[in-house]
Amino acid sequence: MNKSSNTLIDRKEALKRVSYLLGGAISAPTVLGFLNGCTASTASAKGFSPEQMNFLGKVSDVIIPKTDTPGASEAGVPKFIDDMIFIFWNEEGRADFIAKMVAFEKKAASELGKPFTEASAEEQQNFVQKEHDTVFGGNVDWDAPRPFIWMMKELTITGFFSTEAGMTQVLQYKLVPGYWDGCLTFEEAGGKVWANP
């Protein structure tokens, strides 16, 4: 057994845990890409322009900001999104994502009075939160076409948890967590969700 098998969980288990975080709703193309080895990295983008990658990085960093663990862009999530959209998503899905991304950028520029990437971190946070609350704030229509913020949240969280940092620094990882105690508070359990194999 190699060292990595002792310290990391497999992709199917990671996907299961990510689906819990997203309420069980992950699109088929994202599942396909994730299970076929698509992972976050800092390699150069193949599909999106540098400006688009910067934009994707800013939005993903609002979704998973840097704290004592890497933020989404530092973990390589924009490259994960680039690979998913241009390798694993079909042409229709790719066109839909890009059209919604452009519309999101235009709406942000209109409301913020400047491009999203030039806005302050607080302005970016407030805009993304407003868009998120519009989609997820009330009754979610699971059958409606997914807006850009929904797709970004799915891709960001999935991409982040494809990384070692996501699986070992954010989630608690223990190969054998010990005895079962179903009455622990979240704080007593270490303040993190378990990521067991």
Residue pairs with C-beta under 8 A, 6 or more apart in sequence:
6 175
7 168
7 173
7 175
8 164
8 167
8 168
8 173
9 17
9 167
9 173
9 195
9 196
9 197
10 197
11 34
11 35
11 37
11 162
12 35
13 197
14 34
14 161
14 162
14 167
14 195
15 26
15 31
15 34
15 35
15 158
17 161
17 171
17 193
17 195
18 26
18 34
18 157
18 158
18 161
19 25
19 26
21 157
21 161
22 153
22 154
22 157
22 158
25 142
25 154
26 154
26 158
27 146
27 151
27 154
29 84
29 88
29 89
29 90
29 93
30 84
30 88
30 154
30 155
30 158
32 88
33 83
33 84
33 87
33 88
33 89
34 158
34 162
36 88
38 80
38 83
38 84
38 87
38 88
38 162
39 76
39 80
39 159
39 162
39 163
40 75
40 76
40 77
40 79
40 80
40 159
40 160
40 162
40 163
40 166
41 76
41 79
41 80
42 76
42 79
43 76
43 79
44 79
45 52
45 53
45 78
45 79
45 82
46 82
46 83
46 86
47 82
47 85
47 86
48 56
48 78
48 81
48 82
48 85
48 86
51 117
52 101
53 78
53 79
53 82
54 117
55 101
55 105
55 116
55 117
56 77
56 78
56 81
56 82
56 101
56 152
57 72
57 73
57 77
57 78
58 73
58 116
58 117
58 124
59 116
59 124
59 128
59 152
59 156
60 71
60 72
60 73
60 77
60 78
60 81
60 152
60 155
60 156
60 159
60 160
61 71
61 72
61 73
62 124
62 125
62 128
62 129
63 72
63 128
63 152
63 153
63 156
63 157
64 71
64 72
64 75
64 77
64 156
64 157
64 160
65 71
65 72
66 74
69 165
69 169
69 170
70 163
70 165
70 169
72 78
72 156
72 159
72 160
75 159
75 160
75 163
75 165
75 166
76 159
76 163
77 155
77 156
77 159
77 160
80 155
80 158
80 159
80 162
81 152
81 155
81 156
81 159
84 155
84 159
85 93
85 94
85 97
85 98
86 94
89 97
96 145
97 148
97 151
100 147
100 148
100 151
101 148
103 148
104 116
104 131
104 148
104 149
105 115
105 116
108 115
108 116
108 119
108 127
109 115
109 116
111 127
112 119
112 123
112 127
116 124
116 127
119 127
128 149
131 147
131 148
131 149
132 149
132 153
134 149
135 147
135 149
135 150
136 150
146 154
160 166
160 170
161 167
161 170
161 171
167 173
167 195
168 195
170 192
171 192
171 193
171 194
171 195
172 189
172 190
172 192
172 193
172 194
172 195
173 195
173 196
174 194
174 196
175 196
175 197
177 194
177 196
